[in-house]
Amino acid sequence: MNNDDNKSIKCNVESCEYNDYENEYCTLDEIKVSCTCDSCNACKKETICDSFKERKK
């Protein structure tokens, strides 16, 4: 089920290397979202973008 038509990843995290901050757009074709703690059942609302890479200054 990979239909890329009309799909985009919006992002406003300016510190991320993959963020085109002028357009608030993530330049990655795919992102990974994960739990921030050991067990997803313990904190279902706590997530983080594992694809984040800090922008070099």
Z-matrix of the N, CA and C atoms (Angstrom, degrees):
N
C 1 1.452
C 2 1.533 1 109.07
N 3 1.291 2 116.77 1 71.10
C 4 1.453 3 121.91 2 -178.96
C 5 1.519 4 109.58 3 -121.87
N 6 1.312 5 115.75 4 87.43
C 7 1.448 6 121.76 5 179.08
C 8 1.527 7 107.49 6 -112.26
N 9 1.321 8 117.53 7 102.28
C 10 1.459 9 122.06 8 -174.85
C 11 1.526 10 113.99 9 -82.16
N 12 1.312 11 118.20 10 -5.13
C 13 1.457 12 120.45 11 179.77
C 14 1.531 13 110.58 12 -61.34
N 15 1.332 14 115.81 13 130.90
C 16 1.459 15 122.81 14 175.10
C 17 1.520 16 114.61 15 62.49
N 18 1.320 17 118.22 16 24.62
C 19 1.454 18 120.83 17 178.35
C 20 1.521 19 109.37 18 -109.21
N 21 1.305 20 115.74 19 138.82
C 22 1.459 21 120.74 20 176.45
C 23 1.520 22 108.74 21 -150.71
N 24 1.303 23 115.68 22 159.93
C 25 1.455 24 121.81 23 178.29
C 26 1.519 25 107.25 24 -116.16
N 27 1.295 26 116.93 25 111.96
C 28 1.455 27 122.14 26 178.96
C 29 1.534 28 108.54 27 -87.24
N 30 1.332 29 115.93 28 143.50
C 31 1.457 30 120.30 29 -178.77
C 32 1.518 31 109.41 30 -154.10
N 33 1.337 32 116.53 31 139.30
C 34 1.457 33 120.16 32 175.08
C 35 1.527 34 111.62 33 -124.12
N 36 1.330 35 116.82 34 23.61
C 37 1.462 36 122.54 35 177.72
C 38 1.525 37 108.23 36 -88.26
N 39 1.317 38 116.06 37 93.39
C 40 1.459 39 120.84 38 -173.58
C 41 1.525 40 113.25 39 -64.96
N 42 1.322 41 118.35 40 -22.55
C 43 1.463 42 121.15 41 -178.38
C 44 1.524 43 113.12 42 -78.52
N 45 1.337 44 118.17 43 -4.90
C 46 1.458 45 121.23 44 -178.72
C 47 1.529 46 111.00 45 -88.49
N 48 1.317 47 115.72 46 134.02
C 49 1.464 48 123.02 47 -179.81
C 50 1.528 49 111.96 48 -57.96
N 51 1.320 50 117.28 49 -31.09
C 52 1.458 51 121.81 50 -174.54
C 53 1.526 52 113.84 51 -90.55
N 54 1.316 53 117.09 52 4.25
C 55 1.452 54 120.07 53 -177.40
C 56 1.523 55 110.95 54 -92.73
N 57 1.324 56 115.39 55 122.56
C 58 1.459 57 122.29 56 169.41
C 59 1.528 58 104.59 57 -86.60
N 60 1.334 59 115.68 58 84.87
C 61 1.465 60 120.21 59 -168.42
C 62 1.518 61 114.01 60 -67.09
N 63 1.297 62 118.39 61 -21.20
C 64 1.465 63 119.32 62 176.98
C 65 1.528 64 111.07 63 -67.50
N 66 1.330 65 116.42 64 -30.96
C 67 1.470 66 121.80 65 -179.28
C 68 1.521 67 112.71 66 -109.70
N 69 1.339 68 117.91 67 3.60
C 70 1.464 69 123.43 68 -175.78
C 71 1.526 70 110.86 69 49.50
N 72 1.317 71 115.67 70 51.74
C 73 1.459 72 121.93 71 -174.46
C 74 1.524 73 110.24 72 -130.34
N 75 1.325 74 117.28 73 137.11
C 76 1.461 75 122.30 74 175.86
C 77 1.528 76 108.37 75 -87.24
N 78 1.322 77 116.67 76 127.16
C 79 1.461 78 120.79 77 -175.43
C 80 1.523 79 113.63 78 -83.31
N 81 1.331 80 118.06 79 -4.86
C 82 1.462 81 120.86 80 177.18
C 83 1.528 82 110.82 81 -75.28
N 84 1.323 83 116.47 82 147.34
C 85 1.469 84 121.05 83 174.72
C 86 1.516 85 111.06 84 -76.87
N 87 1.316 86 115.46 85 -21.62
C 88 1.459 87 121.24 86 -175.12
C 89 1.514 88 108.53 87 -150.64
N 90 1.331 89 117.82 88 143.45
C 91 1.452 90 121.29 89 174.65
C 92 1.525 91 109.36 90 -124.53
N 93 1.328 92 115.44 91 158.03
C 94 1.454 93 121.55 92 176.49
C 95 1.525 94 107.67 93 -115.80
N 96 1.332 95 116.52 94 126.68
C 97 1.454 96 122.82 95 177.11
C 98 1.516 97 107.87 96 -113.01
N 99 1.331 98 116.83 97 131.32
C 100 1.463 99 121.51 98 -176.52
C 101 1.520 100 110.82 99 -133.79
N 102 1.321 101 115.27 100 165.85
C 103 1.462 102 121.53 101 174.03
C 104 1.520 103 109.29 102 -71.60
N 105 1.317 104 116.21 103 151.31
C 106 1.454 105 120.25 104 178.65
C 107 1.520 106 112.33 105 -90.65
N 108 1.321 107 117.35 106 -4.47
C 109 1.461 108 120.02 107 178.43
C 110 1.525 109 109.85 108 -126.74
N 111 1.314 110 117.13 109 175.91
C 112 1.459 111 121.44 110 -173.68
C 113 1.525 112 113.69 111 -63.36
N 114 1.304 113 117.23 112 -35.53
C 115 1.456 114 120.86 113 -176.76
C 116 1.525 115 110.43 114 -120.91
N 117 1.329 116 116.37 115 119.62
C 118 1.473 117 119.60 116 179.23
C 119 1.521 118 111.61 117 -62.95
N 120 1.327 119 117.29 118 -28.65
C 121 1.466 120 119.92 119 179.42
C 122 1.521 121 111.32 120 -68.15
N 123 1.334 122 116.55 121 -28.88
C 124 1.459 123 120.32 122 -178.18
C 125 1.523 124 111.91 123 -76.28
N 126 1.294 125 118.23 124 -25.90
C 127 1.485 126 120.11 125 -177.11
C 128 1.512 127 110.37 126 -144.18
N 129 1.283 128 117.88 127 66.20
C 130 1.467 129 123.27 128 -175.33
C 131 1.523 130 113.33 129 -57.68
N 132 1.322 131 118.03 130 -25.46
C 133 1.456 132 120.52 131 -176.80
C 134 1.529 133 112.32 132 -93.79
N 135 1.318 134 118.28 133 -2.34
C 136 1.459 135 121.96 134 -177.47
C 137 1.521 136 109.60 135 -100.03
N 138 1.320 137 117.35 136 107.23
C 139 1.460 138 121.20 137 179.89
C 140 1.524 139 110.18 138 -131.93
N 141 1.314 140 114.87 139 162.26
C 142 1.457 141 121.51 140 179.97
C 143 1.522 142 108.41 141 -145.87
N 144 1.310 143 116.28 142 150.44
C 145 1.464 144 120.50 143 175.53
C 146 1.526 145 108.08 144 -83.46
N 147 1.312 146 117.24 145 106.55
C 148 1.464 147 121.54 146 179.79
C 149 1.528 148 112.05 147 -71.26
N 150 1.299 149 117.49 148 -12.46
C 151 1.474 150 120.68 149 179.47
C 152 1.521 151 112.00 150 -84.39
N 153 1.317 152 117.32 151 -5.04
C 154 1.456 153 121.76 152 -178.62
C 155 1.530 154 110.85 153 -58.58
N 156 1.310 155 115.85 154 134.05
C 157 1.472 156 121.82 155 174.30
C 158 1.518 157 106.15 156 -135.05
N 159 1.320 158 116.72 157 126.03
C 160 1.461 159 120.61 158 -175.93
C 161 1.511 160 111.32 159 -65.62
N 162 1.311 161 115.42 160 132.31
C 163 1.460 162 123.13 161 179.02
C 164 1.535 163 109.11 162 -68.10
N 165 1.320 164 116.66 163 130.87
C 166 1.461 165 121.01 164 177.21
C 167 1.520 166 109.30 165 -74.18
N 168 1.304 167 115.76 166 137.16
C 169 1.471 168 120.29 167 -177.42
C 170 1.492 169 112.14 168 -94.60
